[in-house]
Amino acid sequence: MAIRLDVLVPTPNHSTVRGPLSYTSELPLPPGSLVRVPLGKRELLGIVWAAPADAAGERKDVQEKPLAGVLEGVEPLSQAWRDLVGFAAGYYQRGLGEVALAALPPQLRGLQPEQMARRLKRKTRPAAARDEAAIGEAAPLATNLVATTAQQTSAIGQIASQAGPFLLFGATGSGKTEVYLRSVQQVLDSDPVAQALVMVPEINLTPQLEASFRARFGADAVVSLHSGMTNPQRLKSWLAAHTGAARIVLGTRMAVFASMPGLRLIVVDEEHDPSYKQQEGARYSARDLAVYRARLDGAKVVLGSATPSLESWTACERGRYQRLEMPERVGSAGGSAAGALPSLRLVDMNLQARKTVLSPQLLAALGARIGRGEQSLVFLNRRGYAPVLACSACDWKSECPNCSAFRVFHKIDRSLRCHHCGLAERVPRACPECGNVDIAPMGRGTERLEEHLAEMLAGVKRPDGSPVRIARMDADSTRLQGALQMQLAQVHAGEVDILVGTQMVTKGHDFRRITLVAALQADAALFSSDFRAPERLFALLMQAAGRAGRDAAQAAGSEMWVQTFHPTHPLFAALRKHDFPAFARQQLAEREQASLPPFGFQALLRADARTQEMAQGFLHAASEDAASLSEAAAVTLYPAVPLSIQRVANVERAQMLVECGSRGALQRFLAAWQPLLLARKDKGVIRWAVDVDPLLI
């Protein structure tokens, strides 16, 4: 007798094969079981998603294909995990199988039974013994902990005694990491099978946090999960989390889907960071899913930031989240937050000579820090040598032939590289259009800034008389494995006087020797068409300022320099006082007037096609289809427009904004619209996607 099972397979939402497929099994399998199933000529990994359709669970007349096998020894995925996947697929308008199978490590899909047995055999310690050992490792370390401040102690106590969700609003350097560590310690000590998930926005922040957690809890208790890991590494970490061998999982946004049967605490560090929003495939927000997952698992969730997202800030104002405030830096004398944080110096670039890169005042301040043996950070959010290479005799510029963007000049390898499609070519010896040999870089990236600093500070000496040491940290300099860790070690060891970098150096790093941070060319974000641009700029500058003066002995003299053409902008007035609440009030007042998030709700329908006309034609037709829906009365559909970079890799891109005053009404509209979109077969359209709660408009 065959037992019918509904099994999820990794099929995209727009596929003709949608939802669970029916297969037969000789034995009953509980929901969440991992199986191998035939689909066409392939054999895929699947997840048993539902119990048998009929009451007895047995049918004699089924014609479905039988399972190809079961992943023996792997416990079924929990009901809470399956509920999380179901919610994410429904809310973000994606296929169930697409979300569920993407959350599993790729190597799990092709693992043979004997390989699985070997991997599981490595973790054969009984659960009780393993947990006792983990607690035993942590306990001695807990006796040597650093003393917590009064505000840290208060936050830790409230997290332990209350339900949350919590927004830990702490100034940079206020010791949020120690609050995370202590809260995790309490959870693990209170329950021998409890687990904790700690999330960071970017891969480059995981090594530092991982070192802190392993020092506190032991290496065996902690694993990482992020896209920079190899497939075998991801599989090892996933199995450790799924079996409970790993009590702490550190990861980026993908870790929100980690299978953790004992999950009791979720921490989302730098919760404001846009990197928590997936921009391809299922466009989910890992921060929002973390809050939902905590509810499903009966866990607590802590969102931490010095500059919270306005959505989370509003949730506190409305009583949905509980705000825990830590306004003082560790080591401050108990004064105001502004007294412990770096002072802000604005340089009015309107008063500087034309084409000035670094003002004389800033150069003098950098030289003074070098002379005292202190470190400085110069922040420019543009990598490469120059954003454009141009001909002085004609209109030629280094445009990418495949994208609506310029190829960036990288002097270090003499290449022109597109940061969108990846096309790279050698720099031409002469202008490709007119043959003129006088082609020159326009603008400035981190490579050129590093070179310029070396020239301008050539006469400055360190206290021992040696020359200035300048290092650059960006996606190019840290591309090779181990390069990031090596550069961070050099900075921490004092082997660098000036660190030049992009935004990757402004978040989360605990640079104890840096006393001056300078931000260049930040004005562009002030007048962006994206309504979230001021919020992102304020957060970026506050986070950058937080890298200075983290050693209490040097905090009083630490500074943040910003070169700007708009020194009277209200954003800088709030930044000068380190006053995020004032900035939030001003921004929220503007958004409420315009019914923008968090006072309204949005979705984007994006379309990629061979031509811009085809992409916009699909969106226009989709808008006409939507007019027939009863739910359409509750939403506003705007005309289709090209994306800011409308062509990438020879694919034209367009989008259409959908707005609604109610989250529920928007979801009902999207659910009703989805079948109409799936039924469309517009010529030339390559793909389309719905982006719910988009961050980039």
C-alpha positions, 0 to 999 in steps of 0.5 A, a space after each residue: 500500500 502506497 502512502 501519499 505525501 506532499 513534498 516541496 521541491 525548489 521550483 521558482 514562483 513563476 514556474 508552471 510547477 508550483 506548490 507541493 508535489 505528490 509522491 508516494 512512500 512505503 512508510 509514513 514520514 512526518 512533515 519536515 522530513 528531508 527526502 530525495 524525489 525524481 522531477 523530470 530527469 533530475 533527482 532533487 532534495 525535497 521537504 515533506 510538507 504535509 501529512 497524507 491527504 486522506 484520513 487513513 494516509 494510505 491509497 491503493 490507486 495513487 499514480 504518483 512517483 515514489 520517493 527516491 530516498 530519505 535522508 536518514 539520520 536527519 531529524 525533520 524540520 520543526 513546525 515553527 521553521 515550516 511556519 516561518 517559511 510559509 509566512 515568508 513565501 506568502 508575505 513576499 510573494 514567492 514560491 514555497 519550495 523556492 524559499 524553503 529549499 534555498 534556506 538549506 545548504 546546497 551540499 545537503 541536496 547532493 549528499 549520499 547516504 554514506 556521506 551523511 552517515 559519516 558527517 553525523 557520526 562526528 557529532 555522536 556525543 549524547 545531547 545531555 553530555 554535550 550540553 553539560 560540556 558546553 555549560 562547563 566551558 562557559 561557566 569558568 569564563 563567566 567568572 572573569 567577565 568585565 564589569 558592566 555599567 549601570 545601563 548595561 546591567 539594566 538592559 540585561 535585566 530587562 531582557 531577562 525578565 520581560 517579553 520584548 521585542 526589544 530595541 536596544 538603542 545604544 550609542 556607539 561604544 556603549 557596550 551593546 556587544 557585552 549586553 548580547 553576550 550576557 543575554 546569550 549566557 543567561 539563556 544558555 545557562 537556564 536551559 541545557 538545550 537552548 540556542 541563540 541566533 546572533 545576526 550581523 548585516 555584513 560578512 566582514 563583521 562576523 570574524 570580530 564577533 565570532 572571536 568574542 563569542 568563542 572566547 566566552 563560550 568555547 569554539 565548539 559552541 559557536 558556528 557561522 552561517 553566511 554566503 562567504 563560506 564554502 559549501 562544505 563549511 555551510 553544511 557543517 554549520 547547518 548540521 551543527 545548528 540543526 542537531 543542537 551541537 552548536 548552541 550559538 549561530 552567528 550569521 548574516 541575513 541568510 541565517 534567519 532561516 537556520 534550523 535551530 530546534 532549541 532557539 530561545 534568543 535572537 539578536 539582530 545587531 545594527 538592525 537599521 542596516 539595509 543589508 538585511 533586505 535581500 535584493 534578489 530572488 525572495 526579497 525578504 527582510 531578515 530583520 522583520 523575519 527575525 521578529 516574526 520567527 521569535 514569536 513562532 519559536 517562543 524566543 526573545 528578540 533584541 534589535 540593536 543599533 545606535 541609529 535605529 530604522 525609523 520603522 523600529 523606532 515607530 514600533 517603540 513609539 506605538 508600544 509594539 517594541 520595548 526600547 532599552 536606552 544606553 546613551 553613554 559610552 563605556 568609560 564615560 564619566 556619566 555625563 551626556 552622550 555628546 560628552 563621550 562621543 566625538 565632537 563634529 567639525 564641519 568644513 564648508 567646501 564652498 570656502 575652499 579652492 576649487 577642486 580641493 580634495 582635503 581641506 588644509 584644516 583637515 590635513 593639519 588635523 591628520 598630521 597632528 594625529 600622526 605626530 601624536 601616534 594616533 590613528 585616523 580613518 578617512 571615509 569615502 564611499 566609492 572604491 576604485 581609482 576614479 569613477 570615470 575615465 574621460 577623453 579631453 578632446 571628445 565626449 568619450 567616457 568609460 561607459 559600460 557597453 552592457 549597462 547604463 553606467 560608467 566603468 570604474 578606473 582601477 589604477 592598481 591593475 590598470 583596468 576599467 571595471 563595471 561594478 554592475 555586470 563585472 565586465 573588465 578590460 585593460 585601460 586603452 592607450 588612447 581614446 577609442 573614439 578619436 585616438 587622443 592619448 590624453 585620457 584622464 580620470 574624473 572624480 575620486 575613489 579610495 585608490 586615488 584618495 590613498 595616493 593623494 594622502 600619501 603625496 600630501 602627507 609625505 613630509 609628516 613623520 611619526 613619533 619615531 621619525 618614520 614615514 606615514 603608513 596609509 592602508 586602504 580597506 574596501 571590497 577590492 583590497 579584501 577580495 582574497 581569502 584572509 585579506 580582511 583579517 590581516 588588514 584588521 590585525 594591522 590596524 589593531 596592532 597600530 601598524 597603520 596611521 591612516 585607514 582609507 575605506 568605504 562604508 565597510 570600515 564604518 560599521 561595528 569595528 572596535 578600533 581602539 586607536 582611532 581618534 579622528 574620522 573624516 567623511 568626504 563627498 557625503 552631500 550627494 545623498 542629501 538630495 537623492 530621489 530616494 526618501 530614505 537617503 537622509 536616514 541612511 546618510 545620518 546612520 552612516 555618519 553616526 556609525 563612522 563617527 563611532 569608530 573614533 575615541 572608543 578608548 576612554 582615555 582618548 574619547 575627550 579629544 576624538 573628532 568627526 570631520 565632515 567636508 560638505 557644501 551644505 553645512 547648514 542642512 538640518 541633518 548636520 545640526 542633529 548630527 552635531 549633537 548626536 541627537 538621533 531622536 530629533 532627527 527621527 522626529 523631523 524625518 517622521 513628520 515629513 513621512 507622515 505628511 506624505 503617507 510614506 513608510 512607516 505610515 504607509 506600505 509599499 510594494 514594487 513590481 519589477 520587470 526585466 526585458 530585452 527592451 525598455 518598451 517591453 519592460 514598461 509594456 508588461 508593467 502597464 498591462 499588469 496595471 490594467 489587469 489589476 484594475 479588474 480586481 475588487 482589492 484594487 480600490 484600496 491601492 494606488 498604482 503609479 506609472 511604470 518608470 525605468 530604474 535609476 540604472 535602467 540597463 544591466 548586462 544588456 537587460 532593460 529594467 523598469 518598475 511600478 510602485 504600489 502604495 496602500 494605507 493598510 498592510 493587510 489590504 496591500 497583501 490581499 491585493 498582491 495575493 489576488 494580483 499574483 495569478 494574473 501576473 503568472 498568466 501573462 506571457 508577454 513577449 520579450 519579458 525575461 523575468 518579473 518580481 514583486 518586492 514587498 516593503 522595498 528599500 530602494 525606490 
